[in-house]
Structure formats: structure tokens, C-alpha cells
Amino acid sequence: MPTPITLTVKKDGSIECLYTEAFPLRELGKLTIARASMVEFNNETQLWEVNIDGKKIYEHDSREMCLIKERDYLS
């Protein structure tokens, strides 16, 4: 089963969502994309970290687990 996609329509008519290629967002119009988070490997701790707005929200030895947590957090 595909992961549901949540589109938030703002008062100015713009739409916010977590980007995915599973939905043809380009068909809605011109895209403006801004990074909401970072998943990076920390060489010192040897763990992957999820950082949002400069704050570490999760770390794990699996990058995939971090990507899942990132999507859950932002959804």
C-alpha cells in the first residue's frame, strides 16, 4: 500500500507537502522546494542523525530508519 500524501493548501493558495515522486506535483504548477530537514552521518558517533531546524530529533545506525522517522515527523 502506498504511503498517503498530505497536501496543505495555505490561505495564499500555495500548497505545502513532503515531496515525493509518487505523486505528479508538477501537474499542479510551478514547484518551489525548500529543504525541511537533514539526514546526515555523524563521523564521531558513527550514527545517522535527523536534524530539523538545527535540532537533532533522532539518531540511529540505520539511515533507512532515520528516513522513516524523518517522514513520520514531517507528516
C-alpha positions in Angstrom: 0.0 0.0 0.0 1.4 3.4 -1.0 2.2 6.0 1.7 -0.6 8.6 1.9 0.4 12.1 0.7 -0.9 15.1 2.7 -1.2 18.4 0.8 -1.8 21.5 2.9 -3.4 24.4 1.0 -2.5 27.7 2.6 -4.6 30.9 2.5 -2.5 32.4 -0.3 -3.3 29.3 -2.5 0.2 27.8 -2.2 0.5 24.1 -1.2 2.9 22.6 1.3 3.8 18.9 1.4 6.5 16.4 1.9 8.0 16.0 -1.6 7.6 12.6 -3.3 7.8 11.4 -6.8 4.9 9.1 -6.2 2.5 12.0 -6.9 2.9 14.2 -10.0 3.3 17.5 -8.2 4.4 19.3 -11.3 0.9 19.0 -12.7 -0.2 21.4 -10.0 2.0 24.2 -11.3 5.5 25.6 -10.7 7.4 24.0 -7.8 9.3 25.9 -5.2 11.2 23.4 -3.0 12.9 24.1 0.4 14.7 21.6 2.5 12.8 20.9 5.8 15.4 18.6 7.3 18.8 16.9 7.0 19.7 13.3 7.4 23.5 13.1 7.8 26.1 10.6 9.1 27.9 11.8 12.2 31.5 10.5 11.9 32.2 10.9 15.6 29.2 8.9 16.9 29.0 6.6 13.9 25.3 7.2 13.7 22.9 8.7 11.2 21.1 11.8 12.5 17.8 13.5 11.6 18.1 17.3 12.1 15.1 19.7 11.7 15.5 23.4 12.2 19.0 22.8 13.6 17.8 20.4 16.3 18.6 16.7 16.4 15.4 14.8 16.7 16.6 11.2 16.1 19.7 9.1 15.6 20.2 5.5 14.6 22.8 3.3 12.9 20.4 2.7 10.0 19.9 5.5 7.5 16.7 3.9 6.4 15.3 4.1 9.9 16.3 7.8 10.0 14.5 8.4 6.7 11.3 6.7 8.1 11.5 8.8 11.3 12.0 12.0 9.2 8.9 11.3 7.1 6.9 10.4 10.2 8.0 13.6 11.9 7.2 15.9 9.0 3.9 14.3 8.0 
